[in-house]
Amino acid sequence: SQLTAHSSQLTAHADYVIGRVFCQALKQAFSHFCEEAFYAPYESGVA
């Protein structure tokens, strides 16, 4: 029973880490998308 508690704790931690990394990547991708969508037209001459 101690082993199952430990493994479920590990699973919860893995879910947390995966969720954090996924959200981070999603936020980065979304902000990049926003830059491309909204700022690129105004900075068409600036690379």
N, C-alpha and C positions, 0 to 999 in steps of 0.2 A: 504493500500500500504506500510505503514511503517512496518506492521507485516510481509508481504511477504519478504521485504528486509532483515528483521532481521532473518527470518527462512532460507533464502538462504545463508546468511552470516554464520549461524550456520552450515548449510550443508557443505559449503566450508571448514569451520574449521574442521568439522568431517572428511571430505575427506582428509584434510591435515594431521591430526593426524593419521588416519588409514594408510595413505600412508607412513608416517614416521615410524610408528611402524612396518609395513609390510616390508619396506626396511631394517630396523634394523634387524628384524628377519631373513630376507633373507640373509643379509650380514653375520650374525652370523652363520647361517646354512651352507652357502657357504664356509666360512673360516674353519668351523669345517670339512666340507667335504674335503677341500683341505688338511687339516692336516691329516685326515684319509688316504687320497689317496696318498699323497706325502711323509709325514713324518713317518707314521706308519711303513713302510717297513724298514726304517733305524733305528727305535727305537724299534724293535720287542722285545728286551730284557728289555726295560725300560717301566715300567708301569706308 
